Each structure stands twice: as C-alpha cells, then as structure tokens.
Amino acid sequence: MTKLKLVVNNIYVGKEKEIFFIKKELNSILNLYARMVSNGTWRDYSFSRSKLDVSFNIYQRTSDRPILKILKNFKPKNKNEKFQVKDKNGMTLEKSEELKSIIGKINKDIEKF
C-alpha cells in the first residue's frame, strides 16, 4: 500500500483560472453568430484553446479555413489586447479591452465578411 499525505492549506484552492469565455461573453458571440447564420453568411463555427488564449472560429464552408477568429487572450501584454478579431490570414482587425466594442465593430463591418 502507498503512503498518503494530507495536504493542509493548499494554496491552489479557490484560485480558479479563467480558461474559457464566460457566459456573458459567449452569449454575445453566439447572438452575433446566429444573426449571421440567418443571413446565410456564416455556416459553421469551432473553438480552439491554448494556454494563452481561446478563440471562436467562424467558417463560411466547413472545409475552409476560418474567415474570422474572435480571440480572448488570458495574458495580454497590453490592457487593450484582451479581445482580438483576426481574419483568415491571421491579421489583427480589431483589438479591445471589452468584447462588446469588438462585437459592435463587427456588426458595422458586416459586409466584409
């Protein structure tokens, strides 16, 4: 039988890391996605996650590369780089501290996508 150790005052208890979009953020992204699907512009989506960020990827066709990525950076270098929008070539289109402002800019520039 192996020896068991009792861990008291674990420093990691209660420190939940933010590893995904929170409910409010995901709700606003999915509302935008639903509007674009009803227009027939977007057809599919996926998520990808790494240690540094999580992204919501949007596709026109399932077999293509994502035409748009909405990223949430967990360790941004600057305060205004927490949320980013990138195109299919990886170029940053918008970056902001708040997801709401990025969603608003996507709504204005809807014809591009």
C-alpha positions as CSV (number, residue, x, y, z in Angstrom):
1,M,0.0,0.0,0.0
2,T,1.2,3.5,-0.8
3,K,1.7,6.2,1.7
4,L,-0.9,9.0,1.6
5,K,-0.2,12.6,2.6
6,L,-2.6,15.1,3.9
7,V,-2.4,18.5,2.3
8,V,-3.4,21.3,4.6
9,N,-3.8,25.0,3.5
10,N,-3.4,24.2,-0.2
11,I,-2.6,27.5,-1.9
12,Y,-4.4,26.5,-5.1
13,V,-7.8,26.0,-3.5
14,G,-10.1,28.8,-4.6
15,K,-7.9,30.1,-7.4
16,E,-9.8,29.1,-10.4
17,K,-8.1,30.2,-13.6
18,E,-10.1,31.7,-16.4
19,I,-9.8,29.2,-19.2
20,F,-12.7,29.9,-21.5
21,F,-15.2,32.6,-22.4
22,I,-17.5,33.5,-19.5
23,K,-21.3,33.0,-20.1
24,K,-22.0,36.7,-20.9
25,E,-19.2,36.8,-23.5
26,L,-20.2,33.5,-25.1
27,N,-23.8,34.7,-25.2
28,S,-22.9,37.9,-27.1
29,I,-20.7,35.9,-29.6
30,L,-23.4,33.3,-30.2
31,N,-26.0,36.1,-30.7
32,L,-23.8,37.6,-33.4
33,Y,-23.3,34.1,-34.9
34,A,-27.0,33.4,-35.0
35,R,-27.7,36.6,-36.9
36,M,-25.1,35.9,-39.5
37,V,-26.3,32.3,-39.9
38,S,-29.8,33.5,-40.5
39,N,-28.4,35.9,-43.2
40,G,-26.7,32.9,-44.8
41,T,-23.2,34.5,-44.5
42,W,-21.7,32.1,-41.9
43,R,-22.2,28.4,-41.8
44,D,-20.1,26.8,-39.1
45,Y,-18.0,27.5,-36.0
46,S,-15.4,25.9,-33.8
47,F,-13.4,26.6,-30.7
48,S,-9.7,26.3,-30.2
49,R,-7.9,26.8,-26.9
50,S,-4.3,27.1,-25.8
51,K,-2.6,28.1,-22.6
52,L,-2.6,31.7,-23.7
53,D,-5.9,32.2,-25.4
54,V,-9.3,30.7,-26.5
55,S,-10.8,31.5,-29.9
56,F,-14.2,31.3,-31.5
57,N,-13.6,30.4,-35.2
58,I,-16.2,31.2,-37.9
59,Y,-16.4,29.5,-41.2
60,Q,-18.2,30.1,-44.5
61,R,-17.7,26.5,-45.5
62,T,-16.7,23.7,-43.1
63,S,-13.8,22.6,-45.3
64,D,-12.2,26.1,-45.5
65,R,-10.0,28.0,-43.0
66,P,-11.9,30.2,-40.6
67,I,-12.8,33.5,-42.1
68,L,-12.9,35.2,-38.7
69,K,-11.5,34.5,-35.3
70,I,-12.6,36.1,-32.1
71,L,-9.9,35.6,-29.5
72,K,-9.7,36.1,-25.8
73,N,-6.2,36.5,-24.5
74,F,-5.6,35.3,-20.9
75,K,-2.2,37.0,-20.5
76,P,-2.4,40.2,-22.7
77,K,0.8,42.3,-23.0
78,N,-1.4,45.4,-23.1
79,K,-4.7,46.1,-21.5
80,N,-6.4,46.7,-24.8
81,E,-5.3,43.3,-26.3
82,K,-7.6,41.1,-24.1
83,F,-10.0,40.6,-27.1
84,Q,-9.0,40.5,-30.7
85,V,-10.5,39.8,-34.1
86,K,-8.3,38.2,-36.7
87,D,-9.1,37.5,-40.4
88,K,-8.3,34.3,-42.3
89,N,-4.7,35.4,-42.9
90,G,-4.0,36.0,-39.2
91,M,-4.0,39.7,-39.4
92,T,-5.5,41.5,-36.4
93,L,-8.5,43.6,-37.5
94,E,-9.6,44.9,-34.1
95,K,-8.4,44.7,-30.5
96,S,-10.1,45.9,-27.4
97,E,-10.4,45.6,-23.6
98,E,-14.1,44.8,-24.0
99,L,-15.8,42.2,-26.2
100,K,-18.9,44.4,-26.5
101,S,-17.0,47.0,-28.5
102,I,-15.5,44.4,-30.8
103,I,-18.9,42.8,-31.5
104,G,-20.3,46.3,-32.3
105,K,-17.5,46.9,-34.8
106,I,-18.2,43.6,-36.5
107,N,-21.8,44.5,-36.8
108,K,-20.9,47.7,-38.6
109,D,-18.4,46.0,-40.9
110,I,-20.7,43.0,-41.7
111,E,-20.4,43.4,-45.4
112,K,-16.7,42.5,-45.4
113,F,-17.4,39.0,-44.0
